[in-house]
Amino acid sequence: MLIFRVHISMRNGAPLLHIPDGFLDVYWITITYLATIGYFTIIGKRSRSIFRPETISTVTTIAAIVFVAQMFNWPIPGGTSLHFLGSALAGIILGPALGSIALALVLVVQALVFHDGGITTLGANILNMAIIGVLTGYATFRFFMRLLKNTDGKKRIFISSFMAGWISLFIAGIACGLEIGLSPRFPYGVLITIPVMGIWHLVLGVVEGIITGLIVLYVYERNPHLVMGLEGI
């Protein structure tokens, strides 16, 4: 029997990684909001040159794809589910700054319109998925692209994208488990939340990786210039 029952993710229909209201105390709400606001303030000042009509259309397209993909959930034991995250996909296609913006747009709409995740925890959800997930996915993709530089082009793209999707989901899950486990408002500590979040995201991250790899490979085969994560590689 799972004492934790993995239902940390499921209150009022909120899927895993979308932390609902009431799970974090004021301290963690404040810290995650400040970190999120600080990050977007920095990239906003440094990324003005990349906000062009063509990039804006790409951002909205990727945001729409991720939004729709996140609507499909994979059931897991404990009465809850996982869903495609899309952080690595956004980071690889758009780069870290625009990728974070695209995911943040998705999360804001989900919280305000569909009640996926809370308002008080929106800072944490954006931090985990739109910042940590995107940056981890982007860095992992570039690391494996360099590591596999002698590998066939298509295979290199797919493997690097697969690893980016897999690892980004796992790290985002760990961050979520850490925040919840350290919050006094949540009944379980990090010794339960981190292993549960980590194990499930590590296992089902394989699905995330496959989807990410297939989409990035599809875009690359048709127009490699659209994959901003390839710049400088």
HELIX and SHEET records of a PDB file:
HELIX    1   1 HIS A    7  SER A    9  5                                   3    
HELIX    2   2 VAL A   26  ARG A   46  1                                  21    
HELIX    3   3 ARG A   48  ILE A   50  5                                   3    
HELIX    4   4 PRO A   53  ALA A   69  1                                  17    
HELIX    5   5 SER A   87  LEU A   94  1                                   8    
HELIX    6   6 PRO A   96  VAL A  113  1                                  18    
HELIX    7   7 LEU A  122  ASN A  125  1                                   4    
HELIX    8   8 ILE A  126  ILE A  132  3                                   7    
HELIX    9   9 GLY A  133  LEU A  147  1                                  15    
HELIX   10  10 GLY A  153  LEU A  182  1                                  30    
HELIX   11  11 VAL A  190  ARG A  222  1                                  33    
HELIX   12  12 PRO A  224  LEU A  226  5                                   3    
HELIX   13  13 MET A  228  LEU A  230  5                                   3    
SHEET    1   A 2 ASN A  73  ILE A  76  0                                        
SHEET    2   A 2 THR A  80  HIS A  83 -1                                        
END                                                                             
